[in-house]
């Protein structure tokens, strides 16, 4: 987990914007890949890719929550 305590308020806000953008990118990529009709991929590969996307989404959401908490608690 990233340590946000050493960042200034401005740095925290920039980091939060970056994390939200990254989350949106991952969610868009996940949606795009799994809505492809005519794409023939084994179910085990799809399952593995879904797990990778879900893990990345959870990680980003956790960092977003921690960054938001750091901003609202005034630690910066």
C-alpha positions as CSV (number, residue, x, y, z in Angstrom):
1,X,0.0,0.0,0.0
2,X,1.2,3.4,-0.9
3,X,2.1,5.8,2.0
4,X,0.3,9.1,1.4
5,X,1.4,10.8,4.7
6,X,4.5,12.3,3.1
7,X,2.6,14.1,0.3
8,X,1.3,17.6,0.3
9,X,-2.4,18.3,-0.1
10,X,-1.8,19.3,-3.8
11,X,0.2,16.1,-4.4
12,X,-2.5,14.1,-2.8
13,X,-5.1,15.6,-5.1
14,X,-3.0,15.0,-8.1
15,X,-2.4,11.4,-7.1
16,X,-6.1,10.9,-6.5
17,X,-6.9,12.2,-10.0
18,X,-4.3,9.9,-11.4
19,X,-5.6,6.9,-9.6
20,X,-9.2,7.6,-10.7
21,X,-8.0,7.9,-14.3
22,X,-6.2,4.6,-14.0
23,X,-9.2,2.9,-12.5
24,X,-11.4,4.2,-15.4
25,X,-8.8,2.9,-17.9
26,X,-8.8,-0.6,-16.3
27,X,-12.6,-0.7,-16.1
28,X,-12.9,0.4,-19.8
29,X,-10.3,-2.2,-20.9
30,X,-12.0,-4.9,-19.0
31,X,-15.4,-4.0,-20.5
32,X,-14.0,-3.7,-24.0
33,X,-12.2,-7.1,-23.9
34,X,-15.1,-9.0,-22.5
35,X,-17.7,-7.5,-24.8
36,X,-16.0,-8.7,-27.9
37,X,-18.3,-11.0,-29.8
38,X,-16.6,-13.4,-32.1
39,X,-13.6,-13.6,-29.8
40,X,-12.7,-17.2,-29.2
41,X,-10.8,-17.7,-26.0
42,X,-10.7,-20.6,-23.5
43,X,-12.8,-20.2,-20.4
44,X,-9.7,-20.7,-18.2
45,X,-8.0,-17.8,-19.9
46,X,-11.0,-15.6,-19.6
47,X,-11.3,-16.5,-15.9
48,X,-7.6,-15.7,-15.4
49,X,-8.0,-12.3,-17.2
50,X,-11.1,-11.5,-15.2
51,X,-9.2,-12.2,-11.9
52,X,-6.3,-10.0,-13.0
53,X,-8.7,-7.1,-13.9
54,X,-10.6,-7.6,-10.6
55,X,-7.4,-7.6,-8.6
56,X,-6.2,-4.4,-10.3
57,X,-9.6,-2.7,-9.8
58,X,-9.6,-3.6,-6.1
59,X,-6.0,-2.4,-5.6
60,X,-6.8,0.9,-7.3
61,X,-10.0,1.4,-5.3
62,X,-8.1,0.7,-2.1
63,X,-5.5,3.3,-3.0
64,X,-8.3,5.8,-3.9
65,X,-9.9,5.3,-0.6
66,X,-6.6,5.7,1.3
67,X,-5.7,8.9,-0.7
68,X,-9.2,10.3,-0.1
69,X,-8.8,9.6,3.6
70,X,-5.5,11.3,3.7
71,X,-7.0,14.4,2.0
72,X,-10.0,14.6,4.3
73,X,-8.0,13.9,7.5
74,X,-5.7,16.8,6.7
75,X,-2.5,14.7,7.1
76,X,-0.9,16.6,4.3
